[in-house]
Amino acid sequence: MSEPLFVPRGGRALPANTRAPSVLGSQPHSFARGREVAALLLWTLAVFFALALASYAGEPARPNVVPDPSVVGEDWVGAVGASVARLFVGLVGVMSWVVPAEALLLGIPFVTGKKSSATASRLAGDILLVVIGASLVQVGWPEKLAFGRYSAGGMIGELFGEIARSLFSTAGSFLVGFALVGLILISRASFSFIALMRAIARLFTFIQEKVRGGVSYVHNAWVEARALDRARAEEEKLADAPVIALPKADATILVVDQEEEPAPSPAVPETRVRIATESAEWDGATALVPLEETKEEKRRKKAITLPPPEPEPKRSRAKKEPPAPEPEAVEEEPVVAEKPKRSRKKKSEPPPEEIGAEEAIEEQSAEEEEEETEEEVAASPPEPELSPEPEPAPAPFAGITIVDTSAALEKVQLPKETKKKPSPKEQPAFKLPPIDMLAAAPANIGPLFDEVKLRAEADLLAKTLSDYKVTGKVEEILPGPVVTTFEVSAAAGTKVSRVAGLADDLALALAKKVRIVAPIPGKNRIGFELPNETRSAVNLRDLVEDRRFQTLEVPLPVVLGRDIVGNPVYADLASMPHAIVAGATGAGKSVGLNVMLTSLLFRRTPEELRMLMIDPKVVELAPFDRIPHMLLPVVTDMKQASNALKWAVDEMERRYQLFADAGTKNIGTYNGWVKRVRAGEVKNPLGKAIVGKDLNGIQEVLRVRDDDPDGQEVLPDHLPMIVIVIDEFADLMMQQGKEVEACVARLAQKARAAGMHVILATQRPSVDVITGMIKANFPTRIAFRVAQKIDSRTILDEQGAEHLLGKGDMLIKLNGTNDTKRVQCPWVSEEEVQEITDYLRAQGEPVYDDNILKPRDEDGAPADDDAEQDAMYDDAVRIVAETRRCSTSWLQRHLGLGYNRAARIVETMERRGLVGPARGAKDREVLISAL
């Protein structure tokens, strides 16, 4: 049972053999009672003073304002506490907190049984410390206020602080103040600078020892790691060295000797058993070095199953260890070496084709048994089905790794919470087309690839390479939806250029189109891309429905297809920023354009994206006509196409002027600025304006003052992204070559930051169509199958597009990368595109800009068909009537107009009968007189 906290002194009797719990018990009762009373009073004073300071909020700034008494935290200890706090804060400012702290410290000795330090000298020292502290606060922070309106140092701090500042300046005042504080502390005998220095020295010594120990530990670890790396390098070097073919008796002795040796340390890495072949060549045939096991297989392999050896009476076998329960036996396929033409005498006479392989397998078995004994690896019992086949084929690339790429074809579904329908209040004004409009991919029946056929193709590729004196080994096989990539490590000394030139020879030998990637970017291997016997169609719905595309936060997300292993390939058209799409007829170029445009329509509304399409073929881009995203109907007239591109250049310049006025650099920052202006976060620089008409009746916007009641506030508009698509650029260049080339080049050079992007498509990628000026400003190139190598070099600056398979097989070189990626474009039917565009057209009619197709003069202004609306028309008629002269060049010089504008004015005057027809170098006849 616990004792009560408070009991009358002497009311509790302790046993005779029990020691008093406190020092106070050994002292007189009156003396102990006095110490407790003193401690209680001091701590009560400390808490009272602390609460008074903590709740004191200072006097209000206006004398007539009375603080609300219901506010929590003001005057916790009443008016007395507020008065005490006001007194001390007014005198010493923030140094008032020293009073409760010192009272707390003075009360501690009374309860610990120590001698009290509450002496007159200590109290005097405390007063000096408070005064010095308040003065230093005033010197260091004269502008700071404490508790509302009081100076941080109080009146005493202001007095002595300013005196100290005038005598010693700021730095000197702190130096003198710290010296005085140190003297006061030393005089109390409770502080020693020497002890402080010694403590600091001990701290530095401790830190130095820890740092030295850590550095030593890291150094030793680094030395050990280097030693392990050197040992591992030596072991790998020895493992890669060719194995010397030993006679049968020597191999038997080697196995017997190693049975008696103790097992080595497990640090020795496991190496794959290899077949030793004769280094000599017979009849010009090169003996290929068999493959070594990959590192991944070494890590996975726990036990080795040996192939059954041929029974021989004189051959000793190693004892087999009982199989371990944990590791699972991995079956090792027997490898048959190439057939040599000479044989050795053996007691059993196998067929001549199997003599060399038999000896190699026997030596392989002996080495495997040796490694089993040394490393204590459990060996599974031999299986009879591992016997050599009746007709062994050369398999120098056995042991290759087939990478399972089926997981790349699986689409990542969106989370369920992201698929829920929004509430009616959250329904947007424009609905994006549902993904259900795209056809779903058919279910896959059966395996995606046949491992036996892939290994057979690898062996055939190896044999074909050996026929052309190329030595190497197949490291990995990467099956994809359309092509399968065989990654080959060439032997040392093999020229890559020589291998790259064997594409046609390999295609003849393998009866397949072969594309060689020499070398593979980022690897020391050569890639051989062979088409699959059965192509897997790439479905657009799987790519659009994938979460990775739906959550792709880029301005213009587009779907490109799947790479050679089946991974989806997406891109941002805004970062391309312009693309050239080229390919022969029927290669999939039009389908590729439909895929990119359709994927944009699945993610962007008309407020975010507008399109300008030029289609000389009339029918290729017709399904997209009259959708809300269009700036105007699909342009099919080449003269109008030139005007449309000129408008695009003018729009680009207009946007740059808007960016300059807003202080932004690109369309992203400008639209963010527009959003802030419309939200009222930023002042509107446009102010107010009214719409009026000039003398010619043309409407114009006039700015007025902000206080004008008739003016309306003009807010900046959100700028959508603009995608300009030209389907057959070659036809456009033939008819409007010079004007089109200049406009396209200017757009490619400057339109990226303005949010305008160009896609050029052509089936004739010659240098007169894709000129040097255009090609230099289109960093993204997409090449479908072309007819010849020169076309591939024109598009990609390298050959390879002529070896593509067609039907969507393409090579892509994106902006900022020098690597060319092979991609299979998905298929989208015309019915699907038509259904999507019909869904978009059902939501509203497009808003066309008729000024796009109007002819434009040199100044970029649209030229109206009726030149009388030109502001200079009346002046031109007056000058012609007064001077009795009229020609285009003469009018151009006198009025300072552009040539096209002056020519339109003269033609208008001719149509209205004011001047006669042109007479060669002479002036036109003037048919009117001056007024």
Secondary structure, DSSP 8 states (H G I E B T S, - for coil): ----S---TTSS---TT---SSGGGGS-HHHHHHHHHHHHHHHHHHHHHHHHHHH-----SSTT----TTSTTS-TTHHHHHHHHHHHHHHHGGGGGHHHHHHHHHHHHHHHT------HHHHHHHHHHHHHHHHHHHHH-TT-EETTTEETTHHHHHHHHHHHHHHHHHHHHHHHHHHHHHHHHHHTTS--HHHHHHHHHHHHHHHHHHHHHHHHHHHHHHHHHHHHHHHHHHHHHHHHS------HHHHHHHHHHHHHS----TTS----------SS-BTTB---------HHHHHH--EEE-------TT----------SSS-EEE---------S-----SS---GGGHHHHHHHHHHHHHHHHHHHHHT-------GGGS--SS----TTTT-EE---GGGGS-----HHHHS---GGG--SS----GGGS-------S-SS-HHHHHHHHHHHHHHHHHTT--EEEEEEEE-SSEEEEEEEE-TT--HHHHHTTHHHHHHHHTS--EEESS-TTSS-EEEEEE-SS----BHHHHHHSHHHHT--SSSEEEEEEETTS-EEEEETTTS--EEEE--TTSSHHHHHHHHHHHHHTT--TTTEEEEEE-TTSSSSGGGTT-TTBSSS-B--HHHHHHHHHHHHHHHHHHHHHHHHHT-SSHHHHHHHHHHHHTTSS--SS-EEEEEE-TTS-EEEEEE-TT-TT-EE-------EEEEEES-HHHHHHHHHHHHHHHHHHHHHHTTTTTEEEEEEES---TTTS-HHHHHT--EEEE---SSHHHHHHHHSSS-GGG--STTEEEEE-TT----EEEE--B--HHHHHHHHHHHHTT------GGGGS-B-TTS-B--SSGGGSTTHHHHHHHHHHH----HHHHHHHHT--HHHHHHHHHHHHHTTSB---BTTB---B-S---
